[in-house]
């Protein structure tokens, strides 16, 4: 990362985030991993616990949730989380900035991969029973750390897309507010508004209709055809598309 970028992000870092109730912040230092830590403490710390790692190169955080429905349907929280991530950037971006999602978990800005979300739940949780907890985690690249940003045009960072002044803490604060609004809508109006908002952010495919079913699977059908193609959410969540499967780190 260029020195001036690192210093700017460092200046914006603060453990004193302004989070609305019912969030409770647990800040960690750079060597920690928010997602792994959240899974380890989820049962003890409970819903609303937000783990944030103070890193300069990434915006990394995880949120503990306690769903009120069986695990099979609760996994749809990945869509609520991805919507909140996209909304977080949209309110701070220039109006013409394209922000999109690649099913189910990758976030793109101006065609470049910025990062994504992931989901975890207890290993022994039954599909037809309410899990004690689930964890939504997110990681966004702060900057590309390249002398020539054109070397990897398929990747991008907050710095490259004009979000340098936003700061990691502000990203987390904004996400927390948007996620709360999204969950409130889910509880009051059902999952349909969340699904519609999410599907609008997928790359358009001419002549293709898409829906999300009750367990989060993506269903696609070509107009005029009765054949439906299904993509299983549980299988996709097993290997986040924005991570290197060997290193477990963000694609770089």
C-alpha positions in Angstrom: 0.0 0.0 0.0 1.4 3.4 -0.9 2.7 5.2 2.2 0.3 8.2 2.0 -2.7 5.8 1.7 -1.6 3.9 4.8 -1.2 7.0 6.8 -4.6 8.4 5.8 -6.4 5.2 6.8 -4.4 5.0 10.0 -5.5 8.5 10.9 -9.1 7.5 10.4 -9.0 4.4 12.6 -10.7 4.6 15.9 -12.1 2.0 18.4 -14.8 4.4 19.4 -17.4 3.6 16.8 -20.9 5.1 17.0 -23.1 2.1 16.8 -26.8 2.2 17.5 -28.5 -0.3 19.9 -28.6 -3.3 20.0 -25.0 -3.5 18.7 -22.1 -4.1 21.1 -18.5 -3.5 19.8 -15.6 -5.9 20.4 -12.5 -4.3 18.7 -9.6 -6.6 18.0 -6.0 -5.7 16.9 -4.6 -6.4 13.5 -3.3 -9.9 14.0 -6.8 -11.2 14.8 -9.5 -12.5 12.4 -13.0 -11.1 13.0 -14.9 -14.0 11.4 -13.1 -16.8 13.4 -13.3 -14.8 16.6 -17.0 -14.2 16.2 -17.7 -17.9 15.7 -15.7 -18.7 18.8 -17.6 -16.2 21.0 -21.0 -16.2 19.4 -22.7 -18.5 21.9 -21.3 -16.5 24.9 -21.6 -12.9 23.6 -24.9 -13.2 21.8 -26.8 -11.3 19.2 -25.7 -7.8 18.2 -22.0 -8.4 19.0 -19.9 -6.8 16.3 -16.3 -7.8 16.0 -14.1 -5.3 14.2 -10.4 -5.8 13.4 -8.3 -2.6 13.3 -6.4 -3.3 10.0 -4.9 -0.8 7.6 -5.2 -3.0 4.5 -8.7 -4.3 4.9 -12.0 -3.4 6.4 -12.8 -6.6 8.3 -15.7 -7.2 10.7 -18.3 -9.9 11.7 -21.7 -9.7 13.3 -23.3 -12.3 15.6 -27.0 -12.9 15.0 -29.6 -15.1 16.7 -32.3 -16.0 14.1 -35.8 -16.8 14.9 -36.4 -19.4 12.2 -34.8 -22.8 11.3 -31.3 -22.8 9.9 -32.5 -23.7 6.3 -34.2 -20.3 6.0 -31.9 -18.3 8.4 -29.1 -18.7 5.9 -30.8 -16.1 3.8 -29.1 -13.6 6.1 -26.3 -13.6 3.6 -28.6 -11.6 1.3 -29.4 -9.1 4.0 -25.7 -8.7 4.7 -24.8 -8.2 1.1 -27.5 -5.7 0.6 -26.3 -3.7 3.6 -22.7 -3.8 2.3 -23.9 -2.5 -1.1 -26.1 0.2 0.5 -23.1 1.2 2.7 -21.0 2.1 -0.4 -23.9 3.5 -2.4 -24.7 6.3 0.1 -21.0 7.4 0.0 -20.4 6.9 -3.7 -20.8 9.2 -6.7 -24.3 8.6 -8.3 -22.9 7.0 -11.4 -20.7 4.5 -9.5 -21.7 0.9 -10.5 -22.0 -1.3 -7.4 -23.0 -5.0 -8.0 -23.0 -8.4 -6.4 -22.0 -11.7 -7.9 -24.1 -14.5 -6.4 -24.0 -15.1 -3.6 -21.3 -13.3 -1.7 -18.9 -11.1 -3.8 -19.1 -7.3 -4.0 -18.0 -5.4 -7.1 -17.4 -1.7 -7.7 -16.9 -0.4 -11.2 -16.4 -4.1 -12.3 -13.6 -4.8 -9.9 -13.8 -7.2 -7.0 -13.8 -5.2 -3.7 -14.5 -8.0 -1.3 -17.5 -9.9 0.0 -19.4 -11.6 2.8 -19.7 -15.0 4.3 -21.8 -16.9 6.8 -21.2 -19.4 9.6 -23.4 -21.4 11.9 -22.9 -24.1 14.6 -21.6 -27.4 13.1 -24.2 -29.5 14.9 -27.2 -27.3 14.0 -30.1 -29.1 12.3 -31.6 -27.8 9.1 -35.2 -27.8 10.6 -34.3 -26.2 14.0 -33.4 -22.7 15.0 -29.6 -22.4 15.4 -28.2 -20.8 18.6 -26.4 -18.3 16.4 -25.2 -17.4 12.9 -22.3 -15.1 12.0 -22.2 -12.8 9.0 -18.6 -11.7 8.2 -17.4 -9.1 5.7 -14.0 -8.2 4.2 -13.4 -5.2 1.9 -10.0 -4.3 0.4 -8.8 -0.8 1.5 -6.4 -0.3 -1.3 -4.7 -2.3 -4.1 -1.1 -1.8 -2.9 0.1 -1.7 -6.6 2.4 0.9 -8.2 0.3 0.4 -11.4 -3.4 -0.1 -10.7 -3.9 -1.4 -14.2 -2.0 -4.6 -13.4 -5.0 -6.3 -11.9 -8.1 -4.6 -13.4 -10.4 -7.3 -12.1 -9.7 -6.2 -8.5 -10.2 -2.9 -6.8 -10.1 -1.2 -3.4 -11.9 1.5 -1.5 -9.0 3.9 -2.2 -9.2 3.3 -6.0 -12.9 3.9 -6.0 -12.9 7.2 -4.2 -13.7 6.0 -0.7 -10.3 6.8 0.9 -11.9 9.5 3.1 -14.6 7.2 4.3 -12.4 5.2 6.7 -12.8 1.7 8.0 -14.7 2.7 11.1 -17.2 4.7 9.0 -17.8 1.8 6.8 -18.6 -0.4 9.8 -20.9 2.3 11.3 -22.8 2.7 8.1 -23.1 -1.0 7.6 -24.6 -1.5 11.1 -27.3 1.1 10.4 -28.2 -0.3 7.0 -28.2 -3.9 8.2 -30.6 -3.0 11.1 -33.0 -1.4 8.6 -32.8 -4.5 6.4 -33.5 -6.8 9.2 -36.4 -4.6 10.4 -37.9 -4.8 6.9 -37.5 -8.6 6.8 -39.4 -8.9 10.1 -42.2 -6.5 9.2 -42.7 -7.3 5.4 -41.1 -10.7 5.0 -38.1 -11.7 2.9 -39.5 -10.6 -0.5 -38.2 -6.9 -0.3 -34.7 -8.2 0.7 -34.7 -10.7 -2.3 -35.9 -8.0 -4.7 -33.2 -5.6 -3.6 -30.5 -8.2 -3.8 -31.6 -9.5 -7.3 -31.5 -6.0 -8.7 -27.8 -5.9 -7.9 -26.9 -9.1 -9.8 -25.5 -8.5 -13.4 -28.4 -8.3 -15.8 -29.1 -11.3 -18.0 -31.4 -10.6 -20.9 -34.5 -12.9 -21.0 -33.7 -14.5 -17.6 -36.0 -14.4 -14.6 -34.4 -14.9 -11.1 -35.9 -15.7 -7.7 -34.7 -16.8 -4.3 -36.6 -19.6 -2.6 -37.4 -20.2 1.0 -34.0 -21.8 1.8 -32.0 -19.2 -0.1 -31.4 -21.2 -3.3 -31.2 -19.1 -6.5 -33.7 -20.1 -9.2 -33.3 -19.0 -12.8 -35.6 -19.5 -15.7 -35.5 -18.2 -19.3 -38.6 -16.4 -20.4 -40.8 -18.7 -22.4 -39.3 -21.8 -20.8 -40.6 -23.9 -17.9 -37.1 -25.3 -17.1 -35.7 -24.0 -13.8 -32.0 -24.0 -12.9 -31.3 -24.1 -9.2 -28.1 -23.0 -7.4 -27.8 -24.3 -3.9 -26.9 -21.6 -1.3 -25.5 -24.0 1.3 -23.0 -25.4 -1.2 -21.9 -21.9 -2.4 -21.4 -20.7 1.2 -19.0 -23.5 1.9 -16.4 -21.8 -0.3 -16.6 -18.0 -0.5 -16.1 -16.9 -4.1 -13.9 -13.9 -3.2 -11.4 -15.9 -1.2 -8.4 -18.0 -2.2 -9.4 -21.6 -1.3 -5.8 -22.5 -0.4 -4.7 -19.5 1.7 -8.1 -18.5 3.0 -7.2 -14.9 2.2 -8.9 -12.5 -0.1 -8.1 -13.0 -3.8 -5.2 -10.8 -4.8 
